[in-house]
Amino acid sequence: MANTKSAKKRIRQTIKRTQRNRYYRTRLKNLVKAVRVAVEEKDLQKAEEALKLANKKIHHFVSKGFLKKQTASRKVSRLHKLVNSLKNVA
């Protein structure tokens, strides 16, 4: 257990940061999963709606410092590619 005042503060900060990151990580996984499930179901409209929301939220996570800009771009690009493959089949 921490003894100094600053060490106790760092523990509090770490706990808070861990909870915040866990929320963002879970939200990110669910957003990506929603797009992938819609594509697997071959539901173009649902996939486009999920993609729009995922794009918005992923870039929001960049502004919050959870993701780096390039990582977000890569994720969004891959999701767009998935949805576009569904458009080409239809």
TIRO-2110 file (N, C-alpha, C; in Angstrom, 1 decimal):
// TIRO-2110
0.8, -1.2, 0.0, N, 1, A
0.0, 0.0, 0.0, CA, 1, A
0.9, 1.2, 0.0, C, 1, A
0.4, 2.3, -0.7, N, 2, A
1.2, 3.5, -0.8, CA, 2, A
1.2, 4.2, 0.5, C, 2, A
2.4, 4.8, 0.7, N, 3, A
2.6, 5.6, 2.0, CA, 3, A
2.5, 7.1, 1.8, C, 3, A
3.0, 7.6, 0.7, N, 4, A
3.1, 9.0, 0.5, CA, 4, A
1.8, 9.5, -0.1, C, 4, A
1.5, 10.8, 0.1, N, 5, A
0.3, 11.5, -0.3, CA, 5, A
0.3, 11.4, -1.9, C, 5, A
1.4, 11.6, -2.5, N, 6, A
1.4, 11.6, -4.0, CA, 6, A
1.2, 10.2, -4.6, C, 6, A
1.7, 9.2, -3.9, N, 7, A
1.5, 7.8, -4.3, CA, 7, A
0.0, 7.4, -4.2, C, 7, A
-0.6, 7.9, -3.2, N, 8, A
-2.1, 7.6, -3.0, CA, 8, A
-2.9, 8.3, -4.1, C, 8, A
-2.5, 9.5, -4.4, N, 9, A
-3.2, 10.3, -5.5, CA, 9, A
-3.0, 9.5, -6.8, C, 9, A
-1.8, 9.0, -7.1, N, 10, A
-1.5, 8.3, -8.3, CA, 10, A
-2.4, 7.0, -8.4, C, 10, A
-2.6, 6.4, -7.3, N, 11, A
-3.5, 5.2, -7.3, CA, 11, A
-4.9, 5.6, -7.7, C, 11, A
-5.4, 6.7, -7.1, N, 12, A
-6.7, 7.2, -7.4, CA, 12, A
-6.8, 7.5, -8.9, C, 12, A
-5.8, 8.2, -9.4, N, 13, A
-5.8, 8.5, -10.8, CA, 13, A
-5.8, 7.3, -11.7, C, 13, A
-5.0, 6.3, -11.4, N, 14, A
-4.9, 5.1, -12.1, CA, 14, A
-6.3, 4.4, -12.2, C, 14, A
-6.9, 4.3, -11.1, N, 15, A
-8.2, 3.6, -11.0, CA, 15, A
-9.2, 4.4, -11.9, C, 15, A
-9.3, 5.7, -11.8, N, 16, A
-10.2, 6.5, -12.6, CA, 16, A
-9.9, 6.3, -14.1, C, 16, A
-8.6, 6.3, -14.5, N, 17, A
-8.2, 6.2, -15.9, CA, 17, A
-8.5, 4.8, -16.4, C, 17, A
-8.3, 3.8, -15.6, N, 18, A
-8.6, 2.4, -16.0, CA, 18, A
-10.1, 2.2, -16.2, C, 18, A
-10.9, 2.8, -15.4, N, 19, A
-12.4, 2.7, -15.6, CA, 19, A
-12.8, 3.4, -16.9, C, 19, A
-12.2, 4.6, -17.1, N, 20, A
-12.6, 5.3, -18.3, CA, 20, A
-12.1, 4.6, -19.6, C, 20, A
-10.9, 4.0, -19.6, N, 21, A
-10.4, 3.3, -20.7, CA, 21, A
-11.2, 2.0, -21.0, C, 21, A
-11.6, 1.4, -19.9, N, 22, A
-12.4, 0.2, -20.0, CA, 22, A
-13.8, 0.5, -20.7, C, 22, A
-14.4, 1.6, -20.4, N, 23, A
-15.6, 2.1, -21.0, CA, 23, A
-15.4, 2.3, -22.5, C, 23, A
-14.3, 3.0, -22.8, N, 24, A
-14.1, 3.3, -24.2, CA, 24, A
-13.8, 2.1, -25.0, C, 24, A
-13.0, 1.2, -24.4, N, 25, A
-12.6, -0.1, -25.1, CA, 25, A
-13.8, -0.9, -25.4, C, 25, A
-14.7, -1.1, -24.4, N, 26, A
-15.9, -1.8, -24.6, CA, 26, A
-16.8, -1.2, -25.6, C, 26, A
-17.0, 0.1, -25.6, N, 27, A
-17.8, 0.8, -26.5, CA, 27, A
-17.3, 0.6, -27.9, C, 27, A
-16.0, 0.7, -28.1, N, 28, A
-15.3, 0.6, -29.4, CA, 28, A
-15.6, -0.8, -30.0, C, 28, A
-15.4, -1.8, -29.2, N, 29, A
-15.7, -3.2, -29.6, CA, 29, A
-17.1, -3.4, -30.0, C, 29, A
-18.0, -2.8, -29.3, N, 30, A
-19.5, -3.0, -29.6, CA, 30, A
-19.8, -2.3, -30.9, C, 30, A
-19.2, -1.1, -31.1, N, 31, A
-19.5, -0.3, -32.4, CA, 31, A
-19.0, -1.1, -33.6, C, 31, A
-17.8, -1.7, -33.5, N, 32, A
-17.2, -2.4, -34.6, CA, 32, A
-18.0, -3.7, -34.8, C, 32, A
-18.4, -4.3, -33.7, N, 33, A
-19.2, -5.6, -33.8, CA, 33, A
-20.6, -5.3, -34.5, C, 33, A
-21.2, -4.2, -34.2, N, 34, A
-22.5, -3.9, -34.8, CA, 34, A
-22.4, -3.8, -36.3, C, 34, A
-21.3, -3.2, -36.8, N, 35, A
-21.1, -3.0, -38.2, CA, 35, A
-20.9, -4.4, -38.8, C, 35, A
-20.0, -5.2, -38.2, N, 36, A
-19.7, -6.5, -38.7, CA, 36, A
-20.9, -7.5, -38.7, C, 36, A
-21.7, -7.4, -37.7, N, 37, A
-22.9, -8.2, -37.7, CA, 37, A
-23.9, -7.8, -38.8, C, 37, A
-24.1, -6.5, -39.0, N, 38, A
-25.0, -6.0, -40.0, CA, 38, A
-24.5, -6.5, -41.4, C, 38, A
-23.2, -6.5, -41.6, N, 39, A
-22.6, -6.9, -42.9, CA, 39, A
-22.8, -8.4, -43.1, C, 39, A
-22.6, -9.2, -42.0, N, 40, A
-22.9, -10.7, -42.0, CA, 40, A
-24.3, -11.0, -42.4, C, 40, A
-25.2, -10.1, -41.8, N, 41, A
-26.7, -10.3, -42.1, CA, 41, A
-27.0, -9.8, -43.5, C, 41, A
-26.1, -9.2, -44.2, N, 42, A
-26.3, -8.6, -45.5, CA, 42, A
-27.4, -7.5, -45.5, C, 42, A
-27.4, -6.8, -44.4, N, 43, A
-28.4, -5.7, -44.2, CA, 43, A
-27.7, -4.4, -44.5, C, 43, A
-27.8, -3.9, -45.7, N, 44, A
-27.0, -2.7, -46.1, CA, 44, A
-27.4, -1.5, -45.4, C, 44, A
-28.7, -1.2, -45.2, N, 45, A
-29.1, 0.0, -44.5, CA, 45, A
-28.7, 0.0, -43.0, C, 45, A
-28.8, -1.2, -42.4, N, 46, A
-28.4, -1.3, -41.0, CA, 46, A
-26.9, -1.1, -40.9, C, 46, A
-26.1, -1.7, -41.8, N, 47, A
-24.7, -1.6, -41.8, CA, 47, A
-24.2, -0.1, -42.0, C, 47, A
-24.9, 0.6, -42.9, N, 48, A
-24.5, 2.0, -43.1, CA, 48, A
-24.8, 2.9, -41.9, C, 48, A
-25.9, 2.6, -41.2, N, 49, A
-26.3, 3.4, -40.0, CA, 49, A
-25.2, 3.1, -38.9, C, 49, A
-24.9, 1.8, -38.8, N, 50, A
-23.9, 1.4, -37.8, CA, 50, A
-22.5, 2.0, -38.1, C, 50, A
-22.2, 2.0, -39.4, N, 51, A
-20.9, 2.6, -39.8, CA, 51, A
-20.9, 4.1, -39.5, C, 51, A
-22.0, 4.8, -39.8, N, 52, A
-22.0, 6.2, -39.5, CA, 52, A
-21.8, 6.5, -38.0, C, 52, A
-22.5, 5.8, -37.2, N, 53, A
-22.3, 6.0, -35.7, CA, 53, A
-20.9, 5.6, -35.3, C, 53, A
-20.4, 4.5, -35.8, N, 54, A
-19.0, 4.0, -35.5, CA, 54, A
-18.0, 5.1, -35.9, C, 54, A
-18.1, 5.6, -37.1, N, 55, A
-17.2, 6.6, -37.6, CA, 55, A
-17.2, 7.8, -36.6, C, 55, A
-18.3, 8.3, -36.3, N, 56, A
-18.5, 9.5, -35.4, CA, 56, A
-17.8, 9.2, -34.0, C, 56, A
-18.1, 8.1, -33.5, N, 57, A
-17.7, 7.7, -32.1, CA, 57, A
-16.1, 7.5, -32.1, C, 57, A
-15.7, 6.8, -33.1, N, 58, A
-14.2, 6.5, -33.2, CA, 58, A
-13.4, 7.8, -33.2, C, 58, A
-13.9, 8.7, -34.0, N, 59, A
-13.1, 10.0, -34.1, CA, 59, A
-13.3, 10.8, -32.8, C, 59, A
-14.4, 10.6, -32.1, N, 60, A
-14.6, 11.2, -30.8, CA, 60, A
-13.6, 10.7, -29.8, C, 60, A
-13.3, 9.4, -29.9, N, 61, A
-12.4, 8.7, -29.0, CA, 61, A
-11.0, 9.3, -29.3, C, 61, A
-10.7, 9.7, -30.5, N, 62, A
-9.4, 10.3, -30.8, CA, 62, A
-9.3, 11.6, -30.1, C, 62, A
-10.3, 12.4, -30.1, N, 63, A
-10.3, 13.7, -29.4, CA, 63, A
-10.2, 13.6, -27.9, C, 63, A
-10.6, 12.5, -27.4, N, 64, A
-10.5, 12.2, -25.9, CA, 64, A
-9.2, 11.6, -25.6, C, 64, A
-8.4, 11.3, -26.6, N, 65, A
-7.0, 10.7, -26.3, CA, 65, A
-7.0, 9.2, -26.1, C, 65, A
-8.1, 8.6, -26.4, N, 66, A
-8.1, 7.1, -26.2, CA, 66, A
-7.5, 6.4, -27.3, C, 66, A
-7.7, 6.9, -28.5, N, 67, A
-7.1, 6.3, -29.7, CA, 67, A
-6.2, 7.3, -30.4, C, 67, A
-5.2, 6.8, -31.1, N, 68, A
-4.4, 7.7, -31.9, CA, 68, A
-5.1, 7.9, -33.3, C, 68, A
-4.8, 9.0, -33.9, N, 69, A
-5.4, 9.4, -35.2, CA, 69, A
-5.3, 8.3, -36.2, C, 69, A
-4.1, 7.8, -36.4, N, 70, A
-3.9, 6.8, -37.5, CA, 70, A
-4.6, 5.5, -37.2, C, 70, A
-4.7, 5.1, -35.9, N, 71, A
-5.4, 3.9, -35.5, CA, 71, A
-6.9, 4.0, -35.8, C, 71, A
-7.4, 5.2, -35.5, N, 72, A
-8.9, 5.4, -35.8, CA, 72, A
-9.1, 5.4, -37.3, C, 72, A
-8.2, 6.0, -38.0, N, 73, A
-8.4, 6.0, -39.5, CA, 73, A
-8.4, 4.6, -40.1, C, 73, A
-7.5, 3.8, -39.5, N, 74, A
-7.3, 2.4, -40.0, CA, 74, A
-8.6, 1.6, -39.7, C, 74, A
-9.1, 1.8, -38.5, N, 75, A
-10.3, 1.1, -38.1, CA, 75, A
-11.5, 1.5, -39.0, C, 75, A
-11.7, 2.8, -39.2, N, 76, A
-12.8, 3.3, -40.0, CA, 76, A
-12.7, 2.8, -41.4, C, 76, A
-11.4, 2.9, -41.9, N, 77, A
-11.2, 2.4, -43.3, CA, 77, A
-11.6, 1.0, -43.5, C, 77, A
-11.2, 0.1, -42.6, N, 78, A
-11.6, -1.3, -42.7, CA, 78, A
-13.1, -1.5, -42.6, C, 78, A
-13.7, -0.7, -41.8, N, 79, A
-15.2, -0.8, -41.7, CA, 79, A
-15.8, -0.4, -43.0, C, 79, A
-15.3, 0.7, -43.6, N, 80, A
-15.9, 1.2, -44.8, CA, 80, A
-15.7, 0.2, -45.9, C, 80, A
-14.5, -0.5, -45.9, N, 81, A
-14.2, -1.5, -46.9, CA, 81, A
-15.2, -2.7, -46.8, C, 81, A
-15.6, -3.0, -45.6, N, 82, A
-16.5, -4.1, -45.3, CA, 82, A
-17.9, -3.7, -45.9, C, 82, A
-18.4, -2.5, -45.6, N, 83, A
-19.7, -2.1, -46.0, CA, 83, A
-19.7, -1.9, -47.5, C, 83, A
-18.6, -1.4, -48.1, N, 84, A
-18.6, -1.3, -49.5, CA, 84, A
-18.6, -2.6, -50.3, C, 84, A
-18.0, -3.6, -49.6, N, 85, A
-18.0, -5.0, -50.2, CA, 85, A
-19.5, -5.5, -50.3, C, 85, A
-20.3, -5.1, -49.3, N, 86, A
-21.7, -5.5, -49.3, CA, 86, A
-22.4, -4.8, -50.4, C, 86, A
-22.1, -3.5, -50.7, N, 87, A
-22.7, -2.8, -51.7, CA, 87, A
-22.4, -3.4, -53.1, C, 87, A
-21.2, -3.8, -53.3, N, 88, A
-20.8, -4.4, -54.6, CA, 88, A
-21.5, -5.7, -54.8, C, 88, A
-21.8, -6.5, -53.8, N, 89, A
-22.5, -7.8, -53.9, CA, 89, A
-23.9, -7.5, -54.3, C, 89, A
-24.5, -6.5, -53.7, N, 90, A
-26.0, -6.2, -53.9, CA, 90, A
-26.3, -5.7, -55.2, C, 90, A
END
